[in-house]
Amino acid sequence: MALDEAFTGRTYPPSPVYEVSREKIREFADATGATSPAHRDPEAAKALGHRDVIAPPTFAIVVSMKSNETMMFDPELELDYSRVVHGDQNFVHHRPITAGDRLVSIAHIDSITQRMGNDMVVVRTEITTEDGEAVTTARSMLVVRGEDA
Amino acid sequence: MKVGDELPPLSVRITRADLVRYAGASLDFNPIHWNEKVAKDVGLPDVIAHGMLTMAVASRVVAEWTGDPGRIVEYGSRFGRPVVVPNDDEGALVEVTAKVTKDFEDGTVKVNISAAFEGKSVLTGAFARVRVS
């Protein structure tokens, strides 16, 4: 069943605070093979001008997950999660995600369109500190495969 | 650096163990990334890598070139085709290349990134914008 395009523009409530730890950054860097000492050694990160160790550029996907799930499991949207494929992903980093950050994310549905029997949903997640400083804007395009696609 | 410069390329093997590890680190436990039966049931040839893992691996080319991953101010890609990861010690070989394609007036450059698996592109239109001054 096609998604209702009227959900375009819907904004979800803010996520609980995500506290970024040095250990989670290190774990993510290890899992993706990111080699920079800036992910592991606070002194190396400071020498590059950062407050503490910084996350690799795709780490924001972990932070945005909670707010994206709120959207994906929105009972009114009726999105069939088992048919979802990740179509594309973009991150704009207003500054690097840094250990010690207390982040809040808010998901917005920017567009819902239909193409060849599939629904294409563009979700924009604004990640800020709990004080409202802009950190990352993450945009995901989700393809919900149609029954016949 | 200038437009046309090529970044040092990178070849990365992705094994089943890497997928399990990425699943744990990213909290993305979708079974198509570790369970052969589920992958085949939904019509995939075998277990596939998380698109976000391929994207993370490809970003290494830029991060290692800049020396400061914090200089990557934008990173985006479409997921063109899946990286199929066999249940063996070799895994899947992903080959990443990148090139400076644009010099912006705000002190950033655009780097276009290609990632290939079995000779075919897996990331489409992948690029990073990197602060260079």
Interface residues (C-beta under 8 A of the other chain):
Chain A: E27 F28 D30 A31 T32 G33 A34 T35 S36 A38 H39 L48 G49 H50 I54 P56 P57 T58 I61 V62 M65 V85 H86 G87 D88 Q89 N90 F91 V92 H93 R95 P96 R139 M141
Chain B: V12 D18 R21 Y22 G24 A25 S26 L27 D28 G51 M52 L53 M55 A56 V57 S59 R60 A63 E64 G67 D68 P69 G70 I72 V73 E74 Y75 G76 S77 R78 F79 A128
